[in-house]
Amino acid sequence: MHLVALIILVVVCGTLWPYARRVHATSLWAGRKIAAPEFLAQNPAGLQSAIMPKRQRWLNLLVLTLSVVIPVYGWWQAWYLGIAALLANNVVMTIAGYFTSNNLEIYLIGITLSLLGREADFRKKNDHMRADVAQDIRQLLDDLLDEIHGQGRTVPSIKEARSMSLEQ
């Protein structure tokens, strides 16, 4: 029974990891790309926190927590099961990474749609100031989408997104 639970945790964590990392990297890249240079001087992540989908924060927390829970839970069952679970999790992550899209445009569309939903929520709550800001940021994302449309760009790594120059 414990082995089945461990396998389920490995599959869930391993399959969600590539998606979570790519959405995170895309939001960092786009947040830096659309931010004004003077804003970037104060906030190195740019507008990442403003554009990152709400569910992404929870997904990152889930994946990181499972990455710790899996080897600990396996070790609790048997010392070698902890090591095997850790290795299996890395193998599943690698395999899932090959089957998860790496197209930047797909993730940017998802981020834009999430921002559109937040804008609608703000309008529903009569929070027009936040709705207008969300609309302005969404327009910047739409312009960025138009700029990269059809180029087939891949999601940058987080390291590449952090070191991106403003001219890119």
C-alpha positions, 0 to 999 in steps of 0.5 A: 500500500505504501509503495503504491502511494509512493508511486502515485506521488512520484508520478504526480510530482514528476509530471507537474514539475516540467510544466511548473518550471516552464510557466515560472520561467515564462512569467519571469522572462515576460515580466522582465521583458515588459517592465520599464528599465527603471522599474527593473533597476528596483525589481529584478524580476520585473512584473513577474509577480503581477502576471504569474497565474494565481494557481502557479504559486500553489503548483510551485509549492506542491511540486517543491513539497512533493520533491521533499516528501517523496524521498523522506516518505520512501526513506521512512519505508526503507532506506533504499526506497528513499533513494529509489524514489528520488531517482524515479522522481528524476526519471519521471521529470526528465521523461515528462519534460520531453513530452511537455511543450517547450513553446514559449507562445503557449505558456505566454497565452496561458499567462495572458488568459489568467491575467484576463480572468483576474481583470474580470474578477476585479471588474466584478468586485468593482475594483476598477483601479486594479482592473485597469492596471491588469488591462494595461499589463495584459495589453503589454503581454498581447504586444509581446505575443504579437512580437514573438508570434510564429517564431517558434521560440522555446521557453528560456531557462530561469537562469537565461531569463534572469540574465536577459538583457533589456534589448532582447 
